[in-house]
């Protein structure tokens, strides 16, 4: 299985939904760059974000690597977009690996990943993959996507959620 790298977005959303285990079920091990950990867990705990504690406990239990991205790896990557430190570390590290999968939700970072020709999946794509892999029923994935669309503390657009649900339903009938 190829390397899987995760940015803050999927960790936060799956933490809010209490479905982080899907990452383990789908990918076995996910690498978390240190800047992503600092953003989600360290800064999240300082803000009192309940999902930060959920993510911290999950990562401790899984013992997934919190990766320090070497300065040489960062220096070899010149982003063509304005990215936060976590996104920068995910994409810099991804460029140093062979055919990694990057988990990103931020649209600017996703466009940059496409420019770099990286394999890419967002939180909604993780949920769809979990359904197609048998880890979630159609009803479960529908409910999770509807919850994402309805929650003001999750920034994935309701319109995108509707499109993914429509695509899921179309796939179920063909």
Long-range contacts (C-beta under 8 A, 24 or more apart in sequence): 1-27, 1-28, 2-97, 2-98, 2-99, 2-100, 2-101, 2-119, 3-31, 3-97, 3-98, 3-100, 3-101, 4-29, 4-30, 4-31, 4-100, 4-101, 4-102, 4-103, 5-30, 5-31, 5-32, 5-33, 5-90, 5-93, 5-94, 5-97, 5-100, 5-101, 5-102, 5-103, 6-30, 6-31, 6-32, 6-36, 6-90, 6-102, 6-103, 7-36, 7-86, 7-87, 7-90, 7-102, 7-103, 7-104, 7-105, 7-106, 7-109, 8-36, 8-39, 8-40, 8-84, 8-86, 9-103, 9-104, 9-105, 9-106, 9-122, 9-123, 10-103, 10-104, 10-105, 10-122, 10-123, 10-126, 11-36, 11-40, 11-55, 12-40, 12-44, 12-51, 12-55, 13-105, 13-123, 13-148, 13-154, 13-156, 14-123, 14-126, 15-40, 15-51, 15-52, 15-54, 15-55, 15-58, 16-51, 16-54, 16-151, 16-153, 16-154, 17-144, 17-147, 17-148, 18-54, 19-127, 19-144, 20-54, 20-55, 20-58, 21-58, 22-126, 22-127, 22-130, 22-135, 22-136, 23-103, 23-126, 24-62, 25-130, 25-133, 25-135, 26-126, 26-129, 26-130, 26-133, 26-135, 27-101, 29-62, 29-64, 29-65, 30-64, 30-103, 31-64, 31-65, 31-67, 31-93, 32-59, 32-64, 32-65, 32-66, 32-67, 33-66, 33-67, 33-69, 33-86, 33-89, 33-90, 33-93, 34-66, 34-67, 34-68, 34-69, 34-89, 35-69, 35-84, 35-85, 35-86, 35-88, 35-89, 36-86, 36-89, 36-90, 37-66, 38-85, 38-86, 39-84, 39-85, 39-86, 40-86, 67-93, 69-93, 79-112, 80-112, 80-115, 81-108, 81-109, 81-111, 81-112, 82-108, 83-108, 83-109, 83-112, 87-112, 91-116, 91-118, 94-118, 105-155, 105-156, 122-156, 123-148, 123-156, 124-148, 124-156, 124-160, 124-161, 124-164, 128-164, 128-167, 128-168, 131-168, 138-168, 138-172, 141-168, 142-168
